[in-house]
């Protein structure tokens, strides 16, 4: 009952934890990705809109009539601080009327405040002084954060949150500065509208705009506009946003006990930043609801498991205990026991029949093993009696070589030396691989013996790169290929034969051997059959067939490596061996 309870509950708990973690991670990734997408979209929209205001400002500043009017108005009596001109107002209204975002446009200098469309309600030096700093920027634009302004006219007055764009005027004739600043006041609602459109479908996401000093340029709550971002994100958020030199950033933040994810991106137009804030509490509401559902399901499963365990315990326990007793008897060596099925044709009857078959089979296999062990001991004894010590063979060949040299049988001595080296590499230390240098030496020994044996006039050339000499390769893969070339490629050809053996690295593919001859070649279909038919000519003649070499390479190195044959009748044959880089 305990196991059934644990086995039914554990997968559910694990599945619930995994589902909760995955859903939480997925929601976090998706919402973060969505927030970043909205952030980029909002920033691009703001940059585009601010660029329009720059163009509008330049349209005003490049108008000769407006510039001449301003020069004339600025030369009036300095005692008249406020200057008004109906012609200027009419001209400006025509230009800015097409854009309802503009609240007003005014002009200030060291001597005057010149009314554009609407007049500021406060036109003291204190109000004007910040805009005169634009003179320090030369021909550059300067953006001013949102302020609450009141605009008056002869007929009415208006109040609104506005942000400003300022730029110094220049003469159109010689581009000399006039000392007059144009101030374009734009309603803050423009930014709020652009931001609210982007986040309108996501109530968990809050978006606003701050300037380079951390002052709120636009915020959903108008009462917060103009205040420091510290009021919204605390000092930690302020430091992250204001002191960051990067154009964009994302960071977690804990403010007033709330866990937040903050994304910020700097505008290209100025030093303002668009900030998106996501509350993790709101973000994970659905995940927490999923966790509650999982817990309820887990409790129901526990109750169901207990009831099921009580109902099934009696019908399951007795057959299992009976089977355990029989197994213990088998473990003690009693192989004559059998399970007596009750013919209910249920799982226990199947298990009992299989148990009986298993015990019978074990008994038969034990008897077979005893017989096999006796036969194996006899075979090992015969193998020990027939074993030849390789060192005895090498030493004997060495004595034969020196005896031949003493008797001046130089060819015989050289053949014995080549045979001794060939056997030493072939037998080696019982390993499956040798170095490339040893494999090349092995085939050179074979070629040397063949030249003495058949006195053939086939020119051979061996080349290998220095960086492949110490790499490993399956042993005895070149000799069968060279043997096939000698035996079959040249036929009755008595001279002009040539075999080239090369080894090199192929970037990205591994090690490559190539054995090329200028013999009579073969049909491509026959060449393919050499790699698929184990009864190839090499094996019929007592040698090692190419199919066996290819199969051995694949067993050692993998299915993607092996032999490729390229041949046409009358054009010779090229056999390529593809191997991995083994050290």
C-alpha positions in Angstrom: 0.0 0.0 0.0 2.9 2.4 0.8 4.6 1.7 -2.5 1.4 2.1 -4.5 0.8 5.4 -2.6 4.3 6.6 -3.3 4.4 5.5 -7.0 1.1 7.2 -7.7 1.9 10.4 -5.9 5.6 10.8 -6.9 5.1 11.1 -10.7 2.2 13.6 -10.0 4.3 15.7 -7.7 7.3 15.6 -10.1 5.1 16.4 -13.0 3.5 19.2 -11.1 6.8 20.7 -10.1 8.1 20.4 -13.7 4.9 21.8 -15.2 4.9 24.7 -12.7 8.6 25.4 -13.4 8.2 25.2 -17.1 5.1 27.3 -17.2 6.7 29.9 -14.9 9.9 30.0 -17.1 7.8 30.1 -20.3 5.6 32.9 -19.0 8.7 34.8 -17.9 10.5 34.3 -21.2 7.4 35.1 -23.3 6.4 38.2 -21.3 10.0 39.4 -21.2 10.3 38.9 -24.9 6.9 40.6 -25.4 8.0 43.5 -23.2 11.3 43.9 -25.1 9.4 43.9 -28.4 7.0 46.6 -27.1 10.0 48.5 -25.8 11.6 48.6 -29.2 8.4 49.4 -30.9 7.6 52.3 -28.5 11.1 53.6 -28.7 11.0 53.6 -32.5 7.6 55.3 -32.6 8.9 58.0 -30.2 12.0 58.5 -32.2 9.9 58.9 -35.3 7.5 61.3 -33.7 10.3 63.4 -32.1 12.0 63.5 -35.5 8.8 65.0 -37.0 9.0 67.8 -34.4 12.6 68.5 -35.4 11.5 68.7 -39.0 8.7 71.1 -38.0 11.2 73.2 -36.0 13.6 73.4 -39.0 10.6 74.4 -41.2 10.0 77.4 -38.9 13.7 78.3 -38.6 14.4 78.1 -42.3 11.5 80.4 -43.2 13.1 83.8 -44.2 9.9 85.7 -43.4 9.8 84.4 -39.9 13.5 85.0 -39.3 13.3 88.6 -40.6 10.2 89.2 -38.4 12.1 87.9 -35.3 15.2 90.0 -36.1 13.0 93.1 -36.3 11.0 92.3 -33.1 14.2 91.5 -31.2 15.6 95.0 -32.0 12.7 96.8 -30.3 13.0 98.6 -27.0 14.4 96.2 -24.3 12.0 97.7 -21.8 9.2 96.0 -23.6 10.0 92.5 -22.4 6.9 90.9 -23.9 6.6 91.4 -27.6 3.6 90.5 -29.7 3.1 90.4 -33.5 -0.1 89.4 -35.3 1.8 88.8 -38.5 4.2 86.4 -36.8 1.4 84.6 -35.0 -0.5 84.2 -38.3 2.5 82.8 -40.1 3.4 80.3 -37.4 -0.2 79.1 -37.1 -0.2 78.3 -40.8 2.9 76.1 -40.4 1.9 74.2 -37.1 -1.8 73.9 -37.8 -1.3 70.6 -39.5 0.1 69.0 -36.3 -2.3 69.0 -33.4 0.4 67.8 -31.1 2.0 71.3 -30.8 0.7 73.4 -28.0 2.5 76.6 -28.8 5.8 78.0 -30.2 7.6 81.0 -28.6 10.9 82.8 -28.9 13.2 84.1 -26.2 16.4 86.1 -26.2 18.6 87.9 -23.7 16.3 90.9 -24.2 12.8 89.7 -25.1 10.1 87.1 -24.8 8.4 87.1 -28.2 5.0 85.5 -28.4 4.5 82.9 -31.1 1.0 81.3 -31.1 0.1 81.4 -27.3 1.8 83.4 -24.6 3.1 81.8 -21.5 1.3 82.8 -18.3 4.6 83.2 -16.5 7.2 85.1 -18.5 9.7 86.1 -15.8 13.5 85.7 -16.1 13.2 82.7 -13.9 10.9 81.0 -16.4 12.9 82.0 -19.4 16.4 81.4 -18.1 16.6 77.6 -18.6 15.8 77.9 -22.3 18.6 80.4 -22.8 21.0 77.6 -22.1 20.3 76.4 -25.6 22.7 79.2 -26.7 25.5 77.0 -25.3 24.6 74.2 -27.7 25.3 76.1 -30.9 23.2 74.7 -33.8 22.2 71.6 -31.8 18.7 70.8 -30.6 17.9 70.7 -26.8 15.0 68.8 -25.3 13.4 69.9 -22.0 11.4 67.6 -19.8 7.7 67.8 -19.1 6.4 70.8 -17.1 2.9 72.0 -16.4 2.3 75.2 -18.4 -0.5 77.7 -18.8 -1.0 79.5 -22.1 -3.0 82.7 -22.4 -4.4 84.6 -25.3 -6.8 87.5 -25.7 -9.8 85.1 -25.8 -8.9 82.2 -23.5 -6.3 80.3 -21.5 -5.2 76.7 -21.6 -3.2 74.5 -19.2 -1.4 71.3 -20.1 1.6 69.2 -19.4 4.1 69.9 -22.2 7.7 69.0 -23.1 9.8 71.4 -25.2 12.2 71.4 -28.1 14.5 74.4 -28.4 17.0 75.5 -31.0 18.9 78.7 -31.7 18.1 80.7 -34.8 20.7 81.5 -37.5 20.7 84.0 -40.3 19.9 82.2 -43.6 22.3 84.4 -45.5 25.6 83.8 -43.6 24.6 81.2 -40.9 25.6 83.6 -38.1 23.6 83.2 -34.8 20.9 85.6 -33.9 20.8 85.0 -30.2 17.2 84.0 -30.4 15.9 80.7 -29.1 12.8 79.0 -30.7 10.9 77.0 -28.1 8.4 74.4 -29.4 6.0 73.2 -26.7 4.5 69.8 -27.4 1.7 68.2 -25.4 2.8 65.3 -23.1 -0.4 63.4 -24.1 1.4 62.6 -27.3 3.9 60.4 -25.5 1.3 59.0 -23.2 -0.8 58.0 -26.2 2.1 56.3 -28.0 3.1 54.4 -24.8 -0.5 53.4 -23.9 -1.2 52.0 -27.4 1.8 49.6 -27.0 0.8 48.2 -23.6 -3.0 48.5 -23.9 -3.4 44.7 -24.1 -1.3 43.9 -21.1 -2.4 45.1 -17.7 0.6 43.6 -16.0 2.9 45.9 -17.9 3.6 49.5 -16.9 5.4 51.8 -19.4 6.7 55.4 -19.0 9.5 57.8 -20.2 12.3 59.4 -18.2 15.0 61.9 -19.2 18.8 61.5 -18.7 18.5 62.9 -15.1 15.9 60.4 -14.1 13.0 62.8 -14.2 9.6 61.4 -15.3 8.8 62.9 -18.7 5.6 60.9 -19.2 3.7 58.7 -16.7 0.2 57.2 -16.6 -0.5 59.2 -13.4 -0.2 62.9 -14.2 0.6 63.7 -10.6 3.9 61.9 -11.0 5.0 63.8 -14.1 8.1 65.9 -13.4 9.1 63.9 -10.3 12.2 61.7 -10.0 12.0 58.0 -11.1 13.0 57.3 -7.5 9.3 57.8 -6.6 8.4 54.8 -8.9 11.4 52.5 -8.7 13.3 53.6 -5.6 17.0 54.6 -5.4 18.1 51.2 -6.8 16.1 51.6 -10.0 17.2 55.2 -10.3 20.9 54.2 -10.1 20.5 51.4 -12.7 18.7 53.7 -15.2 20.6 57.0 -14.8 24.1 55.6 -14.3 24.0 53.0 -17.0 26.0 53.9 -20.0 24.5 51.3 -22.3 21.6 52.0 -24.7 19.4 49.3 -23.3 19.3 47.1 -20.2 17.2 44.6 -18.3 17.4 44.0 -14.6 15.3 42.6 -11.7 14.3 44.9 -8.9 12.7 44.7 -5.5 10.8 47.9 -4.5 8.4 48.1 -1.6 8.3 44.3 -1.3 7.3 43.9 -5.0 9.5 41.8 -7.3 9.8 43.7 -10.6 11.4 43.1 -14.0 12.6 46.4 -15.5 13.5 46.9 -19.2 14.8 50.2 -20.5 15.9 51.5 -23.9 17.5 54.8 -24.7 16.0 56.9 -27.6 18.2 57.8 -30.6 16.8 61.3 -30.7 17.9 62.4 -27.2 18.9 61.0 -23.8 15.4 60.0 -22.8 14.7 56.4 -22.0 11.5 54.3 -22.4 11.0 52.1 -19.3 8.8 49.0 -19.1 8.1 47.5 -15.6 6.5 44.0 -15.1 5.3 42.9 -11.7 6.2 39.2 -11.1 3.2 38.9 -8.7 0.8 39.7 -11.6 3.0 37.8 -14.0 2.8 34.5 -12.2 -0.9 34.6 -11.2 -1.8 31.9 -13.8 1.2 29.7 -12.7 0.1 29.9 -9.0 -3.4 29.0 -10.1 -2.0 26.0 -11.9 -0.1 25.0 -8.7 -3.3 25.1 -6.7 -5.0 22.8 -9.2 -2.1 20.4 -9.1 -2.3 20.2 -5.3 -6.0 19.5 -5.4 -5.5 16.8 -8.0 -2.7 15.4 -5.8 -5.0 15.1 -2.8 -7.6 13.3 -4.9 -5.0 10.9 -6.2 -3.8 10.2 -2.6 -7.4 9.2 -1.6 -7.9 7.2 -4.7 -4.5 5.4 -4.2 -5.3 4.4 -0.6 -8.8 3.0 -1.6 -7.3 1.1 -4.6 -4.5 -0.3 -2.5 -6.9 -1.7 0.1 -9.0 -3.3 -2.6 -6.2 -4.8 -4.5 -3.9 -5.8 -1.7 -5.5 -9.2 -0.9 -5.7 -10.3 -4.5 -2.1 -9.4 -5.2 -0.3 -10.2 -2.0 -0.9 -14.0 -1.8 0.3 -14.9 -5.4 3.3 -12.6 -5.0 4.3 -14.2 -1.7 3.9 -17.7 -3.2 6.1 -16.6 -6.1 8.7 -15.2 -3.7 8.9 -18.5 -1.8 9.5 -20.5 -5.1 12.2 -18.0 -6.1 14.0 -18.4 -2.8 13.9 -22.2 -3.4 15.4 -21.7 -6.8 18.1 -19.4 -5.4 19.0 -22.1 -3.0 19.7 -24.4 -5.9 16.4 -26.4 -6.0 15.5 -26.3 -9.7 12.7 -28.9 -9.5 10.1 -26.5 -8.0 7.2 -25.4 -10.2 4.4 -22.8 -9.9 0.9 -24.4 -9.9 -1.4 -22.0 -11.8 -5.1 -21.8 -10.8 -6.2 -21.5 -14.4 -7.7 -18.0 -13.9 -5.8 -16.9 -17.0 -4.8 -13.7 -15.3 -1.4 -12.0 -15.0 -0.2 -14.3 -12.2 -0.9 -17.4 -14.3 1.1 -15.9 -17.1 3.9 -15.0 -14.7 3.8 -18.5 -13.2 4.0 -20.2 -16.6 6.9 -18.0 -17.5 8.6 -18.8 -14.1 8.3 -22.5 -14.8 9.7 -22.0 -18.3 12.6 -20.0 -16.9 13.5 -22.5 -14.2 13.4 -25.3 -16.8 15.5 -23.3 -19.2 18.0 -22.4 -16.4 18.4 -26.1 -15.6 19.1 -26.9 -19.3 21.5 -24.0 -19.7 23.5 -25.0 -16.5 23.9 -28.5 -17.9 25.0 -27.0 -21.3 27.5 -24.7 -19.6 29.1 -27.7 -17.8 29.5 -29.4 -21.1 30.9 -26.2 -22.8 33.3 -25.6 -20.0 34.8 -29.1 -20.4 35.1 -28.5 -24.2 36.7 -25.1 -23.6 39.3 -26.5 -21.2 40.3 -29.1 -23.9 40.5 -26.3 -26.6 42.6 -24.1 -24.4 45.0 -26.9 -23.7 45.4 -27.6 -27.4 45.9 -23.8 -28.1 48.6 -23.7 -25.4 50.3 -26.6 -27.0 50.2 -25.0 -30.5 51.1 -21.5 -29.4 54.2 -19.9 -30.9 56.0 -17.2 -29.0 56.2 -14.1 -31.3 59.5 -13.2 -29.7 60.9 -16.6 -30.5 59.8 -16.0 -34.2 61.4 -12.6 -34.3 64.7 -13.8 -32.8 64.7 -16.8 -35.2 64.2 -14.5 -38.3 66.9 -12.2 -37.0 69.4 -15.2 -36.8 68.4 -16.2 -40.3 69.0 -12.6 -41.5 72.5 -12.5 -40.0 73.3 -16.0 -41.3 72.4 -14.9 -44.8 74.5 -11.8 -44.5 77.5 -13.8 -43.3 77.0 -16.1 -46.3 76.6 -13.0 -48.6 73.0 -13.8 -49.5 72.0 -10.1 -49.3 68.6 -10.4 -51.0 67.6 -13.2 -48.7 68.7 -11.2 -45.7 66.8 -8.1 -46.8 63.7 -10.2 -47.4 63.9 -11.8 -43.9 64.4 -8.3 -42.5 61.3 -7.0 -44.3 59.3 -10.0 -43.2 60.4 -9.6 -39.6 59.4 -5.9 -39.6 56.1 -6.7 -41.3 55.2 -9.4 -38.8 56.2 -7.2 -35.9 53.9 -4.4 -37.1 51.1 -6.9 -37.9 51.2 -8.6 -34.5 52.2 -5.5 -32.6 50.9 -5.4 -29.0 47.5 -6.8 -29.8 46.0 -3.4 -30.4 43.5 -2.6 -33.2 45.3 0.6 -34.3 48.9 1.6 -35.2 50.4 5.0 -36.1 50.1 6.2 -39.7 53.9 6.0 -39.9 53.8 2.3 -38.9 51.0 1.5 -41.4 53.0 3.1 -44.2 56.1 1.2 -43.1 54.1 -2.0 -43.1 53.0 -1.6 -46.7 56.5 -0.6 -47.7 57.8 -3.8 -46.2 55.1 -5.7 -48.1 56.1 -4.0 -51.4 59.7 -4.8 -50.8 59.0 -8.5 -50.3 56.7 -8.6 -53.4 59.5 -7.1 -55.5 61.8 -9.9 -54.4 59.1 -12.5 -54.8 57.8 -11.6 -58.3 60.5 -9.3 -59.6 57.7 -6.9 -60.8 58.5 -3.6 -62.4 55.8 -1.4 -60.8 56.9 2.0 -59.7 55.6 2.9 -56.2 55.5 6.3 -54.6 54.6 7.0 -50.9 53.8 10.5 -49.6 52.5 11.6 -46.2 52.3 14.9 -44.4 54.5 15.3 -41.3 51.5 16.3 -39.2 49.8 12.9 -39.7 52.7 10.6 -38.9 51.7 10.1 -35.2 48.0 9.9 -35.8 46.4 6.4 -35.2 44.8 4.3 -37.9 43.3 0.8 -38.0 46.2 -1.5 -38.8 46.5 -3.6 -42.0 44.2 -1.6 -44.2 46.6 -0.5 -46.9 48.3 -3.9 -47.6 45.1 -5.6 -49.0 44.4 -2.6 -51.3 48.0 -2.6 -52.6 47.9 -6.4 -53.0 44.7 -6.2 -55.1 46.4 -3.5 -57.3 49.4 -5.6 -57.9 47.5 -8.8 -58.6 44.6 -7.4 -60.7 45.3 -3.8 -61.9 48.1 -4.4 -64.4 47.3 -7.8 -65.9 50.0 -8.8 -68.4 51.5 -5.3 -68.4 55.3 -5.7 -68.0 56.3 -2.0 -67.5 54.9 1.5 -66.9 52.9 0.4 -63.9 52.6 2.9 -61.1 51.1 2.9 -57.6 50.8 6.1 -55.6 50.1 6.0 -51.9 49.3 9.3 -50.1 48.1 10.3 -46.7 46.9 13.7 -45.6 44.4 15.6 -43.5 41.1 16.9 -45.0 39.9 20.0 -43.1 36.6 19.2 -41.5 36.5 15.6 -42.6 39.5 13.9 -40.9 42.3 11.7 -42.2 42.5 10.5 -45.8 44.5 7.7 -47.5 44.5 7.4 -51.3 45.9 4.4 -53.3 46.0 5.3 -57.0 47.2 3.0 -59.9 47.3 3.5 -63.6 46.2 0.0 -64.4 43.4 -1.3 -66.6 40.6 -0.1 -64.2 37.2 -1.7 -63.9 33.5 -1.1 -64.4 31.9 1.1 -61.7 29.3 -1.5 -60.9 32.0 -4.1 -60.3 33.9 -1.6 -58.1 30.8 -1.1 -56.0 30.4 -4.9 -55.7 33.9 -5.2 -54.1 32.5 -3.4 -51.0 29.3 -5.4 -50.7 30.3 -9.0 -51.6 32.5 -10.7 -49.1 33.5 -13.3 -51.6 35.6 -10.8 -53.5 38.6 -11.7 -55.6 41.0 -11.0 -52.8 39.3 -13.5 -50.5 39.0 -16.1 -53.3 42.8 -15.9 -53.8 43.4 -16.3 -50.1 43.9 -12.6 -49.3 41.7 -10.1 -47.4 38.9 -8.7 -49.4 38.1 -4.9 -49.6 34.7 -5.6 -48.1 36.3 -7.0 -44.9 38.7 -4.0 -44.7 35.7 -1.6 -45.1 33.7 -3.4 -42.5 36.6 -3.4 -40.0 37.1 0.4 -40.5 33.4 0.9 -39.8 33.5 -1.3 -36.7 36.5 0.6 -35.3 35.8 4.2 -36.4 32.0 4.4 -37.2 29.5 3.9 -40.0 30.4 7.3 -41.7 34.0 6.2 -42.4 35.3 3.5 -44.8 36.4 2.9 -48.4 35.4 4.6 -51.6 36.4 3.3 -55.1 36.6 5.4 -58.2 37.5 3.6 -61.4 36.7 3.5 -65.1 38.0 0.8 -67.6 41.3 2.0 -69.1 41.8 4.9 -66.7 43.1 3.2 -63.6 41.7 3.1 -60.1 41.7 5.4 -57.1 40.8 3.9 -53.7 40.1 6.4 -50.9 40.0 5.6 -47.2 38.2 8.1 -44.9 39.2 8.0 -41.2 38.7 10.2 -38.2 41.6 12.0 -36.5 42.7 9.6 -33.8 45.6 10.3 -31.4 
